[in-house]
Amino acid sequence: MVEEEIIETSEEFIDEEEEKLPFAKAEVVRLMKENLDDDKMIRERVKVEMNKFLGEVLKNVCKQLNDYPYTTIEYEMLKESTYPYTNIERINQEKERILLHLEAIKADCNALAMDVQKTLKLKDVVEEDTFAKFTASMDEEEEEE
């Protein structure tokens, strides 16, 4: 008796979830199975969450499309709005390239600071270690990132 109630309650929960999903669940599951290895099993919650995720992506793309002042949505607008989703690999590669370039710039700055410290003293008095202060401030900025 208790088991039947649990089964009925879980079925009701699943039915309620399906009603709120943005896409037909069977179609999303079919597409997932097409792109996953044959030995993979998909839990119910994953099916539901994938469906919701795809709905959120669609909403975000439509928000961007709404930013255009035109009443007709053209293909170029769609391409631009979906760019972050369709080119994520290229975006990540560009991010890595920029980070490596910034690291090289930091190394150049450190080398220049050391040169200035060694060769361009203005007075014959003992100066505070400005290079140490400079590199410490660079390290603090790096930690903030």
ChimeraX commands (.cxc) that place a marker at each C-alpha (Angstrom):
marker #1 position 0.00,0.00,0.00 radius 0.5
marker #1 position 2.77,2.44,0.95 radius 0.5
marker #1 position 4.81,1.46,-2.12 radius 0.5
marker #1 position 1.85,2.20,-4.39 radius 0.5
marker #1 position 1.49,5.68,-2.86 radius 0.5
marker #1 position 5.19,6.38,-3.38 radius 0.5
marker #1 position 5.01,5.24,-7.01 radius 0.5
marker #1 position 1.90,7.35,-7.65 radius 0.5
marker #1 position 3.50,10.38,-5.99 radius 0.5
marker #1 position 6.70,10.04,-8.02 radius 0.5
marker #1 position 4.69,9.63,-11.22 radius 0.5
marker #1 position 2.71,12.76,-10.39 radius 0.5
marker #1 position 5.98,14.62,-9.75 radius 0.5
marker #1 position 7.39,13.50,-13.11 radius 0.5
marker #1 position 4.16,14.49,-14.90 radius 0.5
marker #1 position 4.26,17.94,-13.28 radius 0.5
marker #1 position 7.92,18.36,-14.31 radius 0.5
marker #1 position 7.15,17.35,-17.91 radius 0.5
marker #1 position 4.43,19.97,-18.14 radius 0.5
marker #1 position 6.92,22.72,-17.21 radius 0.5
marker #1 position 9.64,21.62,-19.62 radius 0.5
marker #1 position 10.27,23.88,-22.61 radius 0.5
marker #1 position 10.79,21.05,-25.13 radius 0.5
marker #1 position 9.39,17.60,-25.75 radius 0.5
marker #1 position 11.32,15.37,-23.40 radius 0.5
marker #1 position 11.52,12.47,-25.85 radius 0.5
marker #1 position 13.21,14.67,-28.45 radius 0.5
marker #1 position 15.82,15.97,-25.99 radius 0.5
marker #1 position 16.52,12.42,-24.78 radius 0.5
marker #1 position 16.81,11.19,-28.38 radius 0.5
marker #1 position 19.36,13.90,-29.18 radius 0.5
marker #1 position 21.30,13.17,-26.00 radius 0.5
marker #1 position 21.44,9.45,-26.81 radius 0.5
marker #1 position 22.62,10.23,-30.35 radius 0.5
marker #1 position 25.58,12.15,-28.94 radius 0.5
marker #1 position 26.49,9.97,-25.97 radius 0.5
marker #1 position 28.32,6.65,-26.00 radius 0.5
marker #1 position 26.06,3.59,-26.29 radius 0.5
marker #1 position 27.00,2.35,-22.82 radius 0.5
marker #1 position 25.74,5.54,-21.09 radius 0.5
marker #1 position 22.50,5.57,-19.15 radius 0.5
marker #1 position 20.78,8.90,-18.49 radius 0.5
marker #1 position 19.12,9.53,-15.14 radius 0.5
marker #1 position 15.69,11.15,-15.15 radius 0.5
marker #1 position 16.94,14.29,-13.42 radius 0.5
marker #1 position 19.63,14.75,-16.10 radius 0.5
marker #1 position 16.96,14.54,-18.81 radius 0.5
marker #1 position 14.84,17.16,-17.07 radius 0.5
marker #1 position 17.77,19.50,-16.29 radius 0.5
marker #1 position 19.12,19.28,-19.87 radius 0.5
marker #1 position 15.68,20.26,-21.14 radius 0.5
marker #1 position 15.57,23.24,-18.76 radius 0.5
marker #1 position 19.12,24.25,-19.70 radius 0.5
marker #1 position 18.25,24.25,-23.39 radius 0.5
marker #1 position 15.20,26.37,-22.60 radius 0.5
marker #1 position 17.42,28.89,-20.76 radius 0.5
marker #1 position 19.82,29.05,-23.71 radius 0.5
marker #1 position 16.88,29.76,-25.99 radius 0.5
marker #1 position 15.64,32.53,-23.66 radius 0.5
marker #1 position 19.09,34.14,-23.56 radius 0.5
marker #1 position 19.43,34.08,-27.34 radius 0.5
marker #1 position 15.96,35.60,-27.71 radius 0.5
marker #1 position 16.84,38.37,-25.23 radius 0.5
marker #1 position 19.79,39.26,-27.45 radius 0.5
marker #1 position 17.62,39.13,-30.55 radius 0.5
marker #1 position 15.18,41.51,-28.86 radius 0.5
marker #1 position 17.99,44.07,-28.53 radius 0.5
marker #1 position 17.95,44.58,-32.29 radius 0.5
marker #1 position 15.72,47.49,-33.35 radius 0.5
marker #1 position 14.29,45.59,-36.32 radius 0.5
marker #1 position 10.96,43.78,-36.46 radius 0.5
marker #1 position 12.29,40.95,-38.62 radius 0.5
marker #1 position 14.97,38.65,-37.28 radius 0.5
marker #1 position 17.59,37.84,-39.90 radius 0.5
marker #1 position 20.01,34.93,-40.01 radius 0.5
marker #1 position 23.03,37.17,-39.31 radius 0.5
marker #1 position 21.36,38.36,-36.10 radius 0.5
marker #1 position 20.83,34.77,-35.01 radius 0.5
marker #1 position 24.45,33.89,-35.82 radius 0.5
marker #1 position 25.68,36.80,-33.71 radius 0.5
marker #1 position 23.36,35.92,-30.82 radius 0.5
marker #1 position 24.39,32.26,-30.78 radius 0.5
marker #1 position 28.13,32.97,-31.16 radius 0.5
marker #1 position 29.02,32.35,-27.49 radius 0.5
marker #1 position 27.37,28.92,-27.63 radius 0.5
marker #1 position 28.66,27.82,-31.02 radius 0.5
marker #1 position 32.24,29.05,-30.64 radius 0.5
marker #1 position 33.07,28.22,-27.03 radius 0.5
marker #1 position 36.29,26.41,-28.00 radius 0.5
marker #1 position 37.57,29.39,-29.97 radius 0.5
marker #1 position 36.63,31.75,-27.14 radius 0.5
marker #1 position 38.51,29.62,-24.60 radius 0.5
marker #1 position 41.57,29.45,-26.87 radius 0.5
marker #1 position 41.53,33.23,-27.23 radius 0.5
marker #1 position 41.25,33.59,-23.45 radius 0.5
marker #1 position 44.31,31.33,-22.97 radius 0.5
marker #1 position 46.25,33.28,-25.58 radius 0.5
marker #1 position 45.47,36.59,-23.86 radius 0.5
marker #1 position 46.42,35.22,-20.43 radius 0.5
marker #1 position 49.76,33.95,-21.76 radius 0.5
marker #1 position 50.41,37.33,-23.36 radius 0.5
marker #1 position 49.62,39.09,-20.07 radius 0.5
marker #1 position 52.06,36.78,-18.26 radius 0.5
marker #1 position 54.76,37.76,-20.79 radius 0.5
marker #1 position 53.97,41.44,-20.22 radius 0.5
marker #1 position 54.29,40.92,-16.44 radius 0.5
marker #1 position 57.69,39.27,-16.92 radius 0.5
marker #1 position 58.81,42.21,-19.10 radius 0.5
marker #1 position 57.63,44.67,-16.44 radius 0.5
marker #1 position 59.55,42.81,-13.75 radius 0.5
marker #1 position 62.71,42.80,-15.88 radius 0.5
marker #1 position 62.38,46.52,-16.59 radius 0.5
marker #1 position 61.81,47.26,-12.92 radius 0.5
marker #1 position 64.99,45.36,-12.02 radius 0.5
marker #1 position 66.93,47.32,-14.67 radius 0.5
marker #1 position 65.61,50.61,-13.34 radius 0.5
marker #1 position 66.49,49.60,-9.80 radius 0.5
marker #1 position 70.07,48.70,-10.75 radius 0.5
marker #1 position 70.97,51.42,-13.23 radius 0.5
marker #1 position 68.89,54.52,-12.70 radius 0.5
marker #1 position 69.55,55.60,-9.11 radius 0.5
marker #1 position 68.91,59.27,-8.57 radius 0.5
marker #1 position 70.79,59.70,-5.31 radius 0.5
marker #1 position 73.85,58.24,-3.65 radius 0.5
marker #1 position 71.83,57.48,-0.53 radius 0.5
marker #1 position 70.38,54.15,0.40 radius 0.5
marker #1 position 66.99,53.98,-1.25 radius 0.5
marker #1 position 64.05,52.01,-0.07 radius 0.5
marker #1 position 63.67,48.86,-2.06 radius 0.5
marker #1 position 61.20,50.22,-4.61 radius 0.5
marker #1 position 61.54,47.10,-6.73 radius 0.5
marker #1 position 60.33,44.98,-3.82 radius 0.5
marker #1 position 57.35,47.32,-3.42 radius 0.5
marker #1 position 56.66,47.15,-7.16 radius 0.5
marker #1 position 56.76,43.37,-7.33 radius 0.5
marker #1 position 54.67,43.10,-4.16 radius 0.5
marker #1 position 51.99,45.30,-5.75 radius 0.5
marker #1 position 52.11,43.15,-8.90 radius 0.5
marker #1 position 51.67,40.02,-6.79 radius 0.5
marker #1 position 48.70,41.57,-4.97 radius 0.5
marker #1 position 47.04,42.40,-8.29 radius 0.5
marker #1 position 47.63,38.84,-9.45 radius 0.5
marker #1 position 46.01,37.43,-6.31 radius 0.5
marker #1 position 42.95,39.63,-6.80 radius 0.5
marker #1 position 42.38,38.06,-10.22 radius 0.5
marker link #1:1,2 radius 0.2
marker link #1:2,3 radius 0.2
marker link #1:3,4 radius 0.2
marker link #1:4,5 radius 0.2
marker link #1:5,6 radius 0.2
marker link #1:6,7 radius 0.2
marker link #1:7,8 radius 0.2
marker link #1:8,9 radius 0.2
marker link #1:9,10 radius 0.2
marker link #1:10,11 radius 0.2
marker link #1:11,12 radius 0.2
marker link #1:12,13 radius 0.2
marker link #1:13,14 radius 0.2
marker link #1:14,15 radius 0.2
marker link #1:15,16 radius 0.2
marker link #1:16,17 radius 0.2
marker link #1:17,18 radius 0.2
marker link #1:18,19 radius 0.2
marker link #1:19,20 radius 0.2
marker link #1:20,21 radius 0.2
marker link #1:21,22 radius 0.2
marker link #1:22,23 radius 0.2
marker link #1:23,24 radius 0.2
marker link #1:24,25 radius 0.2
marker link #1:25,26 radius 0.2
marker link #1:26,27 radius 0.2
marker link #1:27,28 radius 0.2
marker link #1:28,29 radius 0.2
marker link #1:29,30 radius 0.2
marker link #1:30,31 radius 0.2
marker link #1:31,32 radius 0.2
marker link #1:32,33 radius 0.2
marker link #1:33,34 radius 0.2
marker link #1:34,35 radius 0.2
marker link #1:35,36 radius 0.2
marker link #1:36,37 radius 0.2
marker link #1:37,38 radius 0.2
marker link #1:38,39 radius 0.2
marker link #1:39,40 radius 0.2
marker link #1:40,41 radius 0.2
marker link #1:41,42 radius 0.2
marker link #1:42,43 radius 0.2
marker link #1:43,44 radius 0.2
marker link #1:44,45 radius 0.2
marker link #1:45,46 radius 0.2
marker link #1:46,47 radius 0.2
marker link #1:47,48 radius 0.2
marker link #1:48,49 radius 0.2
marker link #1:49,50 radius 0.2
marker link #1:50,51 radius 0.2
marker link #1:51,52 radius 0.2
marker link #1:52,53 radius 0.2
marker link #1:53,54 radius 0.2
marker link #1:54,55 radius 0.2
marker link #1:55,56 radius 0.2
marker link #1:56,57 radius 0.2
marker link #1:57,58 radius 0.2
marker link #1:58,59 radius 0.2
marker link #1:59,60 radius 0.2
marker link #1:60,61 radius 0.2
marker link #1:61,62 radius 0.2
marker link #1:62,63 radius 0.2
marker link #1:63,64 radius 0.2
marker link #1:64,65 radius 0.2
marker link #1:65,66 radius 0.2
marker link #1:66,67 radius 0.2
marker link #1:67,68 radius 0.2
marker link #1:68,69 radius 0.2
marker link #1:69,70 radius 0.2
marker link #1:70,71 radius 0.2
marker link #1:71,72 radius 0.2
marker link #1:72,73 radius 0.2
marker link #1:73,74 radius 0.2
marker link #1:74,75 radius 0.2
marker link #1:75,76 radius 0.2
marker link #1:76,77 radius 0.2
marker link #1:77,78 radius 0.2
marker link #1:78,79 radius 0.2
marker link #1:79,80 radius 0.2
marker link #1:80,81 radius 0.2
marker link #1:81,82 radius 0.2
marker link #1:82,83 radius 0.2
marker link #1:83,84 radius 0.2
marker link #1:84,85 radius 0.2
marker link #1:85,86 radius 0.2
marker link #1:86,87 radius 0.2
marker link #1:87,88 radius 0.2
marker link #1:88,89 radius 0.2
marker link #1:89,90 radius 0.2
marker link #1:90,91 radius 0.2
marker link #1:91,92 radius 0.2
marker link #1:92,93 radius 0.2
marker link #1:93,94 radius 0.2
marker link #1:94,95 radius 0.2
marker link #1:95,96 radius 0.2
marker link #1:96,97 radius 0.2
marker link #1:97,98 radius 0.2
marker link #1:98,99 radius 0.2
marker link #1:99,100 radius 0.2
marker link #1:100,101 radius 0.2
marker link #1:101,102 radius 0.2
marker link #1:102,103 radius 0.2
marker link #1:103,104 radius 0.2
marker link #1:104,105 radius 0.2
marker link #1:105,106 radius 0.2
marker link #1:106,107 radius 0.2
marker link #1:107,108 radius 0.2
marker link #1:108,109 radius 0.2
marker link #1:109,110 radius 0.2
marker link #1:110,111 radius 0.2
marker link #1:111,112 radius 0.2
marker link #1:112,113 radius 0.2
marker link #1:113,114 radius 0.2
marker link #1:114,115 radius 0.2
marker link #1:115,116 radius 0.2
marker link #1:116,117 radius 0.2
marker link #1:117,118 radius 0.2
marker link #1:118,119 radius 0.2
marker link #1:119,120 radius 0.2
marker link #1:120,121 radius 0.2
marker link #1:121,122 radius 0.2
marker link #1:122,123 radius 0.2
marker link #1:123,124 radius 0.2
marker link #1:124,125 radius 0.2
marker link #1:125,126 radius 0.2
marker link #1:126,127 radius 0.2
marker link #1:127,128 radius 0.2
marker link #1:128,129 radius 0.2
marker link #1:129,130 radius 0.2
marker link #1:130,131 radius 0.2
marker link #1:131,132 radius 0.2
marker link #1:132,133 radius 0.2
marker link #1:133,134 radius 0.2
marker link #1:134,135 radius 0.2
marker link #1:135,136 radius 0.2
marker link #1:136,137 radius 0.2
marker link #1:137,138 radius 0.2
marker link #1:138,139 radius 0.2
marker link #1:139,140 radius 0.2
marker link #1:140,141 radius 0.2
marker link #1:141,142 radius 0.2
marker link #1:142,143 radius 0.2
marker link #1:143,144 radius 0.2
marker link #1:144,145 radius 0.2
view
